[in-house]
Every structure is written in structure tokens, then in C-alpha cells.
Amino acid sequence: MKFNKAGNAIKSLVYRIAGSQYQEIVAIAFCWNKILGKLLSERTKLIKVENKILFVAVSNNVWMQELILTKTELLQKLRRMSGIELENIVFFLDDDSGDRKPNYLKRKRKNG
């Protein structure tokens, strides 16, 4: 009886659930942490892949600058590790990041 690694079974399940429309972003997501490292990957969000362009939201300007400076290297690593042929990566600031309070913590003032 041949044993399969649990990680492989989970990856297969995620690919099946995601469907063919999201195969590229799922493949990138599986290797994103390895490529960037834990610190930097936690400050990014993979948004979508469209027309061979990866869109990534970044938590602040400092991390975005770091990513922009290593964009060519990131593209090469993504191609090698995920097998996805990307032409470009677009980084943009994430509106939901920062020290702002979530909406549920904001109180509406009565009478002004």
C-alpha cells in the first residue's frame, strides 16, 4: 500500500475546490511564503492574476518599495516554483491596512 503525503492531498483538494478559474493564484499562493519569507509575505495579499499580471496589495510604502526593488527576482522565483508564466507584478497599497479601527469598533455619535 502506497502512502501519500498529507500536504499533497490537501493541495489537490484546494486545487479542485478552487476550480480552473483560480488555478494560477492558488499555485502562487502555495509558494508565496517560501519566496518572500514569513515577515514580508504577512504584509501582502495576493489579489488576482489577470492577463499574466499578478496584483498584490501591500500594507505600507516601505514594504512596497522592497518588493518593487526585487520584482525581477520575484518573477523568476515564481516561474520556477509555481510554473506560472507571469509578465509583471503590480504592487499597490492596501486600503484596509494600517492602524485604523475596523468598522465594527467605530461608534456612531448621537446628536453630532
N, CA, C and O atoms as a GROMACS GRO file, in nm:
protein
  448
    1MET      N    1   0.084  -0.118   0.000
    1MET     CA    2   0.000   0.000   0.000
    1MET      C    3   0.089   0.124   0.000
    1MET      O    4   0.180   0.137   0.082
    2LYS      N    5   0.061   0.213  -0.092
    2LYS     CA    6   0.142   0.333  -0.106
    2LYS      C    7   0.080   0.447  -0.024
    2LYS      O    8  -0.040   0.471  -0.030
    3PHE      N    9   0.165   0.516   0.053
    3PHE     CA   10   0.118   0.629   0.132
    3PHE      C   11   0.145   0.760   0.059
    3PHE      O   12   0.250   0.778  -0.002
    4ASN      N   13   0.049   0.850   0.066
    4ASN     CA   14   0.065   0.983   0.010
    4ASN      C   15   0.085   1.082   0.124
    4ASN      O   16   0.029   1.064   0.233
    5LYS      N   17   0.162   1.184   0.099
    5LYS     CA   18   0.181   1.286   0.200
    5LYS      C   19   0.052   1.365   0.217
    5LYS      O   20  -0.020   1.390   0.121
    6ALA      N   21   0.023   1.405   0.341
    6ALA     CA   22  -0.100   1.481   0.369
    6ALA      C   23  -0.098   1.613   0.295
    6ALA      O   24  -0.203   1.660   0.249
    7GLY      N   25   0.019   1.675   0.284
    7GLY     CA   26   0.030   1.803   0.213
    7GLY      C   27  -0.013   1.793   0.068
    7GLY      O   28  -0.078   1.884   0.015
    8ASN      N   29   0.022   1.682   0.003
    8ASN     CA   30  -0.018   1.662  -0.136
    8ASN      C   31  -0.169   1.645  -0.149
    8ASN      O   32  -0.230   1.697  -0.243
    9ALA      N   33  -0.229   1.575  -0.055
    9ALA     CA   34  -0.374   1.555  -0.058
    9ALA      C   35  -0.446   1.688  -0.036
    9ALA      O   36  -0.547   1.715  -0.101
   10ILE      N   37  -0.394   1.769   0.054
   10ILE     CA   38  -0.456   1.900   0.081
   10ILE      C   39  -0.443   1.990  -0.041
   10ILE      O   40  -0.538   2.059  -0.078
   11LYS      N   41  -0.325   1.992  -0.105
   11LYS     CA   42  -0.306   2.073  -0.225
   11LYS      C   43  -0.404   2.030  -0.334
   11LYS      O   44  -0.466   2.115  -0.399
   12SER      N   45  -0.417   1.902  -0.354
   12SER     CA   46  -0.510   1.852  -0.457
   12SER      C   47  -0.653   1.896  -0.428
   12SER      O   48  -0.727   1.935  -0.518
   13LEU      N   49  -0.690   1.888  -0.302
   13LEU     CA   50  -0.825   1.929  -0.261
   13LEU      C   51  -0.846   2.078  -0.287
   13LEU      O   52  -0.951   2.118  -0.338
   14VAL      N   53  -0.750   2.160  -0.251
   14VAL     CA   54  -0.762   2.305  -0.271
   14VAL      C   55  -0.773   2.336  -0.420
   14VAL      O   56  -0.855   2.419  -0.459
   15TYR      N   57  -0.692   2.272  -0.503
   15TYR     CA   58  -0.700   2.294  -0.648
   15TYR      C   59  -0.838   2.255  -0.703
   15TYR      O   60  -0.893   2.326  -0.788
   16ARG      N   61  -0.892   2.144  -0.656
   16ARG     CA   62  -1.024   2.102  -0.702
   16ARG      C   63  -1.133   2.199  -0.658
   16ARG      O   64  -1.223   2.231  -0.736
   17ILE      N   65  -1.125   2.245  -0.534
   17ILE     CA   66  -1.225   2.340  -0.483
   17ILE      C   67  -1.216   2.473  -0.557
   17ILE      O   68  -1.318   2.532  -0.591
   18ALA      N   69  -1.093   2.519  -0.582
   18ALA     CA   70  -1.073   2.648  -0.649
   18ALA      C   71  -1.124   2.646  -0.793
   18ALA      O   72  -1.173   2.748  -0.843
   19GLY      N   73  -1.113   2.534  -0.858
   19GLY     CA   74  -1.156   2.526  -0.997
   19GLY      C   75  -1.052   2.583  -1.091
   19GLY      O   76  -0.953   2.641  -1.048
   20SER      N   77  -1.076   2.566  -1.219
   20SER     CA   78  -0.978   2.606  -1.321
   20SER      C   79  -0.959   2.757  -1.327
   20SER      O   80  -0.853   2.804  -1.368
   21GLN      N   81  -1.059   2.833  -1.288
   21GLN     CA   82  -1.051   2.979  -1.294
   21GLN      C   83  -0.944   3.034  -1.200
   21GLN      O   84  -0.884   3.137  -1.230
   22TYR      N   85  -0.919   2.967  -1.088
   22TYR     CA   86  -0.827   3.016  -0.986
   22TYR      C   87  -0.700   2.933  -0.970
   22TYR      O   88  -0.630   2.945  -0.870
   23GLN      N   89  -0.670   2.848  -1.068
   23GLN     CA   90  -0.553   2.761  -1.060
   23GLN      C   91  -0.423   2.839  -1.044
   23GLN      O   92  -0.336   2.801  -0.965
   24GLU      N   93  -0.409   2.949  -1.119
   24GLU     CA   94  -0.284   3.025  -1.114
   24GLU      C   95  -0.262   3.090  -0.978
   24GLU      O   96  -0.152   3.080  -0.922
   25ILE      N   97  -0.362   3.156  -0.924
   25ILE     CA   98  -0.347   3.225  -0.796
   25ILE      C   99  -0.324   3.125  -0.682
   25ILE      O  100  -0.253   3.154  -0.587
   26VAL      N  101  -0.385   3.008  -0.692
   26VAL     CA  102  -0.365   2.905  -0.590
   26VAL      C  103  -0.221   2.853  -0.596
   26VAL      O  104  -0.157   2.836  -0.492
   27ALA      N  105  -0.170   2.828  -0.716
   27ALA     CA  106  -0.031   2.782  -0.731
   27ALA      C  107   0.067   2.885  -0.676
   27ALA      O  108   0.165   2.849  -0.611
   28ILE      N  109   0.041   3.012  -0.701
   28ILE     CA  110   0.127   3.118  -0.649
   28ILE      C  111   0.117   3.125  -0.497
   28ILE      O  112   0.218   3.141  -0.428
   29ALA      N  113  -0.004   3.114  -0.445
   29ALA     CA  114  -0.025   3.122  -0.300
   29ALA      C  115   0.050   3.012  -0.226
   29ALA      O  116   0.100   3.035  -0.117
   30PHE      N  117   0.057   2.892  -0.285
   30PHE     CA  118   0.127   2.782  -0.220
   30PHE      C  119   0.277   2.808  -0.205
   30PHE      O  120   0.339   2.757  -0.112
   31CYS      N  121   0.336   2.887  -0.294
   31CYS     CA  122   0.481   2.911  -0.284
   31CYS      C  123   0.515   3.054  -0.240
   31CYS      O  124   0.633   3.086  -0.225
   32TRP      N  125   0.416   3.138  -0.221
   32TRP     CA  126   0.438   3.280  -0.187
   32TRP      C  127   0.519   3.297  -0.058
   32TRP      O  128   0.612   3.376  -0.054
   33ASN      N  129   0.484   3.223   0.044
   33ASN     CA  130   0.554   3.234   0.173
   33ASN      C  131   0.700   3.191   0.160
   33ASN      O  132   0.788   3.252   0.221
   34LYS      N  133   0.727   3.087   0.083
   34LYS     CA  134   0.865   3.041   0.063
   34LYS      C  135   0.947   3.144  -0.014
   34LYS      O  136   1.066   3.162   0.013
   35ILE      N  137   0.886   3.211  -0.109
   35ILE     CA  138   0.956   3.308  -0.192
   35ILE      C  139   0.989   3.434  -0.114
   35ILE      O  140   1.102   3.483  -0.119
   36LEU      N  141   0.891   3.488  -0.043
   36LEU     CA  142   0.911   3.616   0.026
   36LEU      C  143   0.964   3.602   0.168
   36LEU      O  144   1.028   3.694   0.219
   37GLY      N  145   0.939   3.490   0.230
   37GLY     CA  146   0.970   3.476   0.372
   37GLY      C  147   0.848   3.516   0.453
   37GLY      O  148   0.758   3.584   0.403
   38LYS      N  149   0.845   3.474   0.577
   38LYS     CA  150   0.727   3.494   0.661
   38LYS      C  151   0.696   3.642   0.684
   38LYS      O  152   0.580   3.684   0.671
   39LEU      N  153   0.796   3.721   0.719
   39LEU     CA  154   0.775   3.861   0.752
   39LEU      C  155   0.711   3.939   0.637
   39LEU      O  156   0.611   4.008   0.655
   40LEU      N  157   0.770   3.928   0.520
   40LEU     CA  158   0.720   4.004   0.406
   40LEU      C  159   0.589   3.947   0.351
   40LEU      O  160   0.501   4.023   0.310
   41SER      N  161   0.575   3.816   0.351
   41SER     CA  162   0.451   3.758   0.297
   41SER      C  163   0.329   3.792   0.384
   41SER      O  164   0.217   3.799   0.334
   42GLU      N  165   0.352   3.814   0.515
   42GLU     CA  166   0.241   3.852   0.603
   42GLU      C  167   0.194   3.995   0.578
   42GLU      O  168   0.086   4.034   0.623
   43ARG      N  169   0.274   4.073   0.508
   43ARG     CA  170   0.240   4.212   0.481
   43ARG      C  171   0.187   4.232   0.339
   43ARG      O  172   0.178   4.344   0.291
   44THR      N  173   0.152   4.122   0.275
   44THR     CA  174   0.099   4.128   0.139
   44THR      C  175  -0.029   4.045   0.129
   44THR      O  176  -0.054   3.955   0.210
   45LYS      N  177  -0.108   4.077   0.028
   45LYS     CA  178  -0.227   3.997  -0.006
   45LYS      C  179  -0.226   3.973  -0.156
   45LYS      O  180  -0.217   4.067  -0.235
   46LEU      N  181  -0.235   3.848  -0.194
   46LEU     CA  182  -0.248   3.816  -0.336
   46LEU      C  183  -0.392   3.845  -0.376
   46LEU      O  184  -0.486   3.789  -0.318
   47ILE      N  185  -0.410   3.931  -0.474
   47ILE     CA  186  -0.545   3.972  -0.513
   47ILE      C  187  -0.596   3.890  -0.632
   47ILE      O  188  -0.700   3.826  -0.624
   48LYS      N  189  -0.521   3.893  -0.743
   48LYS     CA  190  -0.566   3.818  -0.861
   48LYS      C  191  -0.454   3.809  -0.962
   48LYS      O  192  -0.353   3.879  -0.954
   49VAL      N  193  -0.474   3.720  -1.058
   49VAL     CA  194  -0.388   3.710  -1.176
   49VAL      C  195  -0.478   3.736  -1.295
   49VAL      O  196  -0.579   3.669  -1.315
   50GLU      N  197  -0.439   3.836  -1.374
   50GLU     CA  198  -0.519   3.873  -1.491
   50GLU      C  199  -0.425   3.910  -1.605
   50GLU      O  200  -0.337   3.994  -1.588
   51ASN      N  201  -0.443   3.847  -1.719
   51ASN     CA  202  -0.359   3.873  -1.837
   51ASN      C  203  -0.210   3.859  -1.805
   51ASN      O  204  -0.129   3.943  -1.845
   52LYS      N  205  -0.175   3.755  -1.733
   52LYS     CA  206  -0.037   3.724  -1.694
   52LYS      C  207   0.026   3.832  -1.605
   52LYS      O  208   0.148   3.848  -1.602
   53ILE      N  209  -0.058   3.906  -1.533
   53ILE     CA  210  -0.012   4.007  -1.437
   53ILE      C  211  -0.066   3.970  -1.300
   53ILE      O  212  -0.186   3.948  -1.284
   54LEU      N  213   0.023   3.966  -1.201
   54LEU     CA  214  -0.014   3.937  -1.063
   54LEU      C  215  -0.036   4.069  -0.990
   54LEU      O  216   0.050   4.156  -0.992
   55PHE      N  217  -0.151   4.084  -0.925
   55PHE     CA  218  -0.183   4.202  -0.847
   55PHE      C  219  -0.168   4.169  -0.699
   55PHE      O  220  -0.229   4.074  -0.649
   56VAL      N  221  -0.086   4.250  -0.630
   56VAL     CA  222  -0.055   4.225  -0.490
   56VAL      C  223  -0.077   4.352  -0.409
   56VAL      O  224  -0.022   4.457  -0.442
   57ALA      N  225  -0.158   4.343  -0.304
   57ALA     CA  226  -0.178   4.454  -0.211
   57ALA      C  227  -0.070   4.446  -0.104
   57ALA      O  228  -0.038   4.338  -0.055
   58VAL      N  229  -0.015   4.561  -0.069
   58VAL     CA  230   0.095   4.570   0.028
   58VAL      C  231   0.053   4.662   0.142
   58VAL      O  232  -0.018   4.760   0.120
   59SER      N  233   0.097   4.630   0.264
   59SER     CA  234   0.050   4.702   0.382
   59SER      C  235   0.102   4.845   0.395
   59SER      O  236   0.032   4.930   0.450
   60ASN      N  237   0.223   4.874   0.346
   60ASN     CA  238   0.272   5.012   0.354
   60ASN      C  239   0.380   5.038   0.250
   60ASN      O  240   0.424   4.947   0.180
   61ASN      N  241   0.422   5.165   0.240
   61ASN     CA  242   0.518   5.207   0.138
   61ASN      C  243   0.655   5.141   0.151
   61ASN      O  244   0.720   5.112   0.051
   62VAL      N  245   0.698   5.118   0.273
   62VAL     CA  246   0.830   5.058   0.294
   62VAL      C  247   0.836   4.918   0.233
   62VAL      O  248   0.931   4.885   0.161
   63TRP      N  249   0.737   4.837   0.263
   63TRP     CA  250   0.736   4.700   0.210
   63TRP      C  251   0.714   4.701   0.059
   63TRP      O  252   0.768   4.616  -0.012
   64MET      N  253   0.634   4.795   0.010
   64MET     CA  254   0.612   4.804  -0.134
   64MET      C  255   0.743   4.836  -0.206
   64MET      O  256   0.772   4.778  -0.311
   65GLN      N  257   0.820   4.927  -0.152
   65GLN     CA  258   0.950   4.960  -0.212
   65GLN      C  259   1.041   4.838  -0.216
   65GLN      O  260   1.109   4.814  -0.316
   66GLU      N  261   1.045   4.763  -0.109
   66GLU     CA  262   1.126   4.640  -0.104
   66GLU      C  263   1.084   4.543  -0.213
   66GLU      O  264   1.169   4.483  -0.280
   67LEU      N  265   0.955   4.527  -0.232
   67LEU     CA  266   0.905   4.435  -0.335
   67LEU      C  267   0.935   4.485  -0.476
   67LEU      O  268   0.972   4.407  -0.563
   68ILE      N  269   0.919   4.614  -0.497
   68ILE     CA  270   0.946   4.671  -0.630
   68ILE      C  271   1.093   4.652  -0.668
   68ILE      O  272   1.125   4.621  -0.783
   69LEU      N  273   1.182   4.670  -0.571
   69LEU     CA  274   1.325   4.655  -0.599
   69LEU      C  275   1.364   4.511  -0.633
   69LEU      O  276   1.464   4.488  -0.700
   70THR      N  277   1.285   4.415  -0.588
   70THR     CA  278   1.316   4.274  -0.614
   70THR      C  279   1.217   4.209  -0.712
   70THR      O  280   1.208   4.086  -0.718
   71LYS      N  281   1.145   4.290  -0.787
   71LYS     CA  282   1.039   4.238  -0.876
   71LYS      C  283   1.092   4.135  -0.976
   71LYS      O  284   1.030   4.030  -0.994
   72THR      N  285   1.204   4.164  -1.041
   72THR     CA  286   1.258   4.071  -1.142
   72THR      C  287   1.292   3.937  -1.078
   72THR      O  288   1.262   3.831  -1.134
   73GLU      N  289   1.355   3.941  -0.963
   73GLU     CA  290   1.389   3.818  -0.891
   73GLU      C  291   1.263   3.743  -0.849
   73GLU      O  292   1.258   3.620  -0.856
   74LEU      N  293   1.162   3.816  -0.804
   74LEU     CA  294   1.035   3.753  -0.764
   74LEU      C  295   0.970   3.681  -0.882
   74LEU      O  296   0.922   3.569  -0.868
   75LEU      N  297   0.969   3.746  -0.998
   75LEU     CA  298   0.911   3.685  -1.118
   75LEU      C  299   0.982   3.556  -1.154
   75LEU      O  300   0.918   3.456  -1.188
   76GLN      N  301   1.115   3.556  -1.146
   76GLN     CA  302   1.193   3.435  -1.177
   76GLN      C  303   1.162   3.324  -1.078
   76GLN      O  304   1.142   3.209  -1.118
   77LYS      N  305   1.157   3.356  -0.950
   77LYS     CA  306   1.127   3.255  -0.848
   77LYS      C  307   0.985   3.201  -0.864
   77LYS      O  308   0.962   3.081  -0.848
   78LEU      N  309   0.890   3.289  -0.894
   78LEU     CA  310   0.751   3.245  -0.914
   78LEU      C  311   0.742   3.149  -1.033
   78LEU      O  312   0.674   3.047  -1.025
   79ARG      N  313   0.810   3.182  -1.141
   79ARG     CA  314   0.809   3.094  -1.259
   79ARG      C  315   0.867   2.957  -1.224
   79ARG      O  316   0.812   2.853  -1.262
   80ARG      N  317   0.977   2.959  -1.152
   80ARG     CA  318   1.046   2.833  -1.119
   80ARG      C  319   0.965   2.748  -1.020
   80ARG      O  320   0.953   2.627  -1.038
   81MET      N  321   0.910   2.812  -0.916
   81MET     CA  322   0.845   2.735  -0.809
   81MET      C  323   0.699   2.701  -0.838
   81MET      O  324   0.651   2.595  -0.798
   82SER      N  325   0.627   2.790  -0.908
   82SER     CA  326   0.484   2.765  -0.932
   82SER      C  327   0.456   2.714  -1.072
   82SER      O  328   0.352   2.652  -1.096
   83GLY      N  329   0.548   2.739  -1.164
   83GLY     CA  330   0.525   2.701  -1.302
   83GLY      C  331   0.434   2.797  -1.377
   83GLY      O  332   0.395   2.770  -1.491
   84ILE      N  333   0.401   2.910  -1.315
   84ILE     CA  334   0.314   3.010  -1.377
   84ILE      C  335   0.400   3.113  -1.448
   84ILE      O  336   0.491   3.170  -1.387
   85GLU      N  337   0.372   3.138  -1.574
   85GLU     CA  338   0.446   3.237  -1.653
   85GLU      C  339   0.379   3.374  -1.639
   85GLU      O  340   0.278   3.402  -1.704
   86LEU      N  341   0.436   3.458  -1.554
   86LEU     CA  342   0.384   3.594  -1.535
   86LEU      C  343   0.472   3.692  -1.611
   86LEU      O  344   0.593   3.673  -1.623
   87GLU      N  345   0.409   3.797  -1.664
   87GLU     CA  346   0.484   3.902  -1.732
   87GLU      C  347   0.519   4.017  -1.638
   87GLU      O  348   0.620   4.085  -1.658
   88ASN      N  349   0.436   4.038  -1.536
   88ASN     CA  350   0.457   4.152  -1.448
   88ASN      C  351   0.388   4.129  -1.314
   88ASN      O  352   0.301   4.043  -1.300
   89ILE      N  353   0.430   4.207  -1.217
   89ILE     CA  354   0.364   4.211  -1.087
   89ILE      C  355   0.332   4.356  -1.058
   89ILE      O  356   0.419   4.443  -1.069
   90VAL      N  357   0.208   4.384  -1.021
   90VAL     CA  358   0.166   4.520  -0.985
   90VAL      C  359   0.142   4.523  -0.836
   90VAL      O  360   0.060   4.448  -0.783
   91PHE      N  361   0.216   4.610  -0.768
   91PHE     CA  362   0.201   4.628  -0.624
   91PHE      C  363   0.124   4.756  -0.599
   91PHE      O  364   0.146   4.857  -0.666
   92PHE      N  365   0.034   4.753  -0.501
   92PHE     CA  366  -0.040   4.873  -0.463
   92PHE      C  367  -0.067   4.869  -0.314
   92PHE      O  368  -0.068   4.763  -0.252
   93LEU      N  369  -0.090   4.988  -0.258
   93LEU     CA  370  -0.115   4.996  -0.114
   93LEU      C  371  -0.252   4.943  -0.081
   93LEU      O  372  -0.350   4.969  -0.152
   94ASP      N  373  -0.259   4.868   0.026
   94ASP     CA  374  -0.384   4.808   0.073
   94ASP      C  375  -0.460   4.910   0.157
   94ASP      O  376  -0.408   4.956   0.258
   95ASP      N  377  -0.580   4.946   0.116
   95ASP     CA  378  -0.662   5.043   0.189
   95ASP      C  379  -0.705   4.993   0.325
   95ASP      O  380  -0.733   5.074   0.414
   96ASP      N  381  -0.711   4.862   0.344
   96ASP     CA  382  -0.759   4.805   0.470
   96ASP      C  383  -0.650   4.788   0.574
   96ASP      O  384  -0.676   4.736   0.683
   97SER      N  385  -0.529   4.829   0.544
   97SER     CA  386  -0.420   4.811   0.640
   97SER      C  387  -0.397   4.938   0.719
   97SER      O  388  -0.461   5.041   0.694
   98GLY      N  389  -0.308   4.931   0.813
   98GLY     CA  390  -0.275   5.048   0.893
   98GLY      C  391  -0.332   5.035   1.033
   98GLY      O  392  -0.376   4.928   1.074
   99ASP      N  393  -0.330   5.146   1.103
   99ASP     CA  394  -0.373   5.145   1.243
   99ASP      C  395  -0.518   5.186   1.260
   99ASP      O  396  -0.562   5.210   1.372
  100ARG      N  397  -0.591   5.194   1.153
  100ARG     CA  398  -0.731   5.233   1.165
  100ARG      C  399  -0.811   5.123   1.231
  100ARG      O  400  -0.779   5.004   1.217
  101LYS      N  401  -0.915   5.162   1.303
  101LYS     CA  402  -1.002   5.065   1.370
  101LYS      C  403  -1.098   5.004   1.269
  101LYS      O  404  -1.142   5.073   1.176
  102PRO      N  405  -1.131   4.877   1.286
  102PRO     CA  406  -1.232   4.816   1.199
  102PRO      C  407  -1.367   4.885   1.217
  102PRO      O  408  -1.393   4.946   1.320
  103ASN      N  409  -1.451   4.874   1.116
  103ASN     CA  410  -1.582   4.940   1.119
  103ASN      C  411  -1.666   4.903   1.241
  103ASN      O  412  -1.738   4.988   1.294
  104TYR      N  413  -1.657   4.780   1.286
  104TYR     CA  414  -1.741   4.739   1.399
  104TYR      C  415  -1.696   4.803   1.530
  104TYR      O  416  -1.770   4.801   1.627
  105LEU      N  417  -1.575   4.860   1.534
  105LEU     CA  418  -1.530   4.929   1.654
  105LEU      C  419  -1.563   5.078   1.654
  105LEU      O  420  -1.554   5.145   1.757
  106LYS      N  421  -1.601   5.127   1.539
  106LYS     CA  422  -1.636   5.269   1.530
  106LYS      C  423  -1.778   5.288   1.579
  106LYS      O  424  -1.868   5.213   1.541
  107ARG      N  425  -1.798   5.386   1.663
  107ARG     CA  426  -1.932   5.414   1.714
  107ARG      C  427  -1.988   5.537   1.647
  107ARG      O  428  -1.917   5.635   1.622
  108LYS      N  429  -2.114   5.531   1.620
  108LYS     CA  430  -2.181   5.649   1.566
  108LYS      C  431  -2.216   5.741   1.683
  108LYS      O  432  -2.267   5.698   1.787
  109ARG      N  433  -2.188   5.867   1.662
  109ARG     CA  434  -2.219   5.963   1.767
  109ARG      C  435  -2.365   6.004   1.757
  109ARG      O  436  -2.421   6.021   1.648
  110LYS      N  437  -2.423   6.020   1.871
  110LYS     CA  438  -2.561   6.068   1.876
  110LYS      C  439  -2.558   6.219   1.882
  110LYS      O  440  -2.478   6.277   1.956
  111ASN      N  441  -2.643   6.283   1.808
  111ASN     CA  442  -2.656   6.429   1.805
  111ASN      C  443  -2.524   6.498   1.773
  111ASN      O  444  -2.483   6.591   1.843
  112GLY      N  445  -2.458   6.452   1.671
  112GLY     CA  446  -2.339   6.524   1.627
  112GLY      C  447  -2.219   6.445   1.636
  112GLY      O  448  -2.111   6.493   1.602
   0.00000   0.00000   0.00000
